[in-house]
Amino acid sequence: MAMVKSRGRSTYKTMGFVLGAVDYGDSDRIVTFYTDRFGKLKGIAKGARRSVKRFANAIELFSLSTIIFSRTRETGFAFIDNCDVMNHYPGIRHDLEKLLSASYIVELIDQMTVEGKNNHMLFQHVRTFLDLIETNLYSDNLIRFFELRLLRHSGYDPVLDHCIICNTPIDAMENPCFSAMDAGIRCTRCRNGGNAHIPVSVGTLKALIMSRQIDIDKINRLSLSRQSLKESEELLGSLIEHTIGKQLKSLKILRQIQKMVE
Ligand SMILES: [Zn+2]
């Protein structure tokens, strides 16, 4: 996979989104990317705060860049040699709600992935959704669809079509409830003693099942009703929170801002 090998270090090239960056020392930055070929990758960009030419706006949050990096071992710490910005997403940066949503997307990816584990589908998934947000198809629906598919690509797909205990299909249920701990639905009979706290309508469950199956280019044809949107926000939010063990900062801010402009 290495392009060149010199002085004990191998050099690689990949595409990646910036998940976060912190200053280090006088002029360096430590950057976390989600990459096409290496999954989550952390590395040091030497002189990044001085060398505008080498890094420009390529290491700003959620920028997509071509990255050239080198390291001594397969899983070792990376030295970011060069970053060429491919998409800086100006349309997202000029709109507060879009900006907060994109920040939420990359914070989610950062929390739900581990370093060095490649997942090309997940990379494509982030790229598709940032492109959709950039090209003005932004809505709350879109963020729910992102969460739903993110859970699938990360191996946390919830059971939405039947009771996880007795297998009763949702069509035969009166008051289905969702349990984040079980990552699935329980019927009225199986609720007792369980952790199913979130009531959810059969209509919402069907809408979610459909939206995780539909082709991504048709996703803007789907629109959740106000009630379904509210229920899915709660259902998916509780599952994500349970999976990563906390509520994300960026989601809290996004919700506060949305309340202010409502
Ligand atoms: Zn049941």
Residues whose N, C-alpha, C, O or C-beta is under 5 A from the ligand:
A	BS01	ZN	C163 I165 C166 N167 T168 C187 C190
